[in-house]
């Protein structure tokens, strides 16, 4: 079986698709009077930036895995409840920093969480994946921010090999 690439470069067309998708999601939430959940306090600019980054990560995963990307959002004035991808795959995207880790919030959708890191200039790394099928109180942390809700922390070294994901679907 051919091994999946761990690094992905998005084309301008793919970047455009991410911007369009994040705009649709933002407007849908605006119509519903909803923002990001779980104590998010990023403000307008950060919300837009984080939304685009999330869409970029989803497109990077679709390209890396040769998986259909459905541009998911809700136009029915309801919160979108399906997974980001088929087989209960959820994408979490972060900008590259000195210390990246996978963050999963209690009560989130159960499934396989993939950490995608934006390395800059629309280059992305598929860092690995982690199965989240039950709550993990031993991983709960407020990360030194007692005013924010606690979340689960999974170190990059604990992630499963991204190339093994398809074998487990």
Secondary structure, 3 states (H helix, E strand, C coil): CCCCCCEEECCHHHHHHHHHHHHHHHHHHHHHCCCCCCCCCCHHHHHHHHHHHHHHHHHHHHHHHCCCCCCCCCCCCCCCCCCCECCCEEEEEEECCCCCEEEECCCCCCEEEEEEEEEECCEEEEEEEEEECCCCHHHEECCCCCCCCCEEEEEHHHCECHHHCHHHC
